[in-house]
């Protein structure tokens, strides 16, 4: 696992001294000697990812939402596990339950994520989310952070719904990350509502088309019924005709027989 040494005082923003496990503030890093199961990849940073799951779950609870560790679970893309965590927004007016989501991808390595925009877009598709957050431990890991003279870039914005944020759970205030997630949560709700309206419009269009098809089907059924009645009458007429033909034929044969019996036999005289 790659972790960079840094000077918290030079990072700017809200920083504080590491909290002890007994304090009511920052969640302490997990004690590896206690046998805490850590999941993820060494390159991304197991300890960082594990500690962030605890922080994110707490934030989701504060917002009235739910958070799930999805780092070991494939998503909608076959065999893809992108998207380490998923915040699912609670019921909102005009938004179907469980449809507004914020996906979180974490990394504690400088070069693990080379293209954050593409990575976040894929995370959203894989987890069915509308907004996404990339988390790194140090400011130096934020794309472009090293090129800023002040060295204080903690957030890289890729549009209104994709952020990359430097957040160290040992020294940073949770309120900062809480505010970032609240913004992305709002974006997810907004986009889910728009998507719901789009689906509603599509459903209404399909229903109108179904109504048209139903009308056409009714017309065809009426034609078929008339054809069936006509066919039934035609079959009956054919039956009557067949019976008449049989009777007439029998009468004709009978008449021929009568003629044969009535004709005298002529003999020659010698």
C-alpha angles and dihedrals in degrees: 000000000000116000124171124222111235143171110241092203091061095052097075123206122075110334130162140178117278111278122233121237090253097055123098094229128063120022109246121237112269118267105244091198089063091067097247107174110238119197130193136059126309091230093060095044121261098205094048093048093048094049092047092054088061093049093046093048089054092050092049090051090052089053092048091248135115130249129200133190103232098167094115098037125089113232135205092306110077113262091351120134098177112140111059096200138020127206111198116200118230121242113307130185110269093008122102112241114272096006100106110079141167116204122206126205118190133199135171096184128089096225103028093100112039097169113032097179093057091041093052092045090053091047090055092050093046095050100032092243131152098209135024143204128204114204127199129170102230136042088233088065093057109101108260093006094121092053094062112093093216091050091217103121106128098159131049113192123208100182127311096305107037121069135167111206134185109224128162110192090206098059110012127088114249090220090073094055090041090059093048093051091046089057093048090046090056090050091051092051091048094050093044089052091050090048090049091052090048091051090048091052090049091049091050090050091050091048091053089051090049089052090053092048091048091054091050090047090052090053091050091048090054091050091048091050091051089048090050092051090047091048091050091051090046091053090049092049090050089051092051091047091049090051092049091049091051093049092046091049091051091049091049092052091047091051092050089052092051091051091051093054094045096053111097120233113246118213128190120241115227 
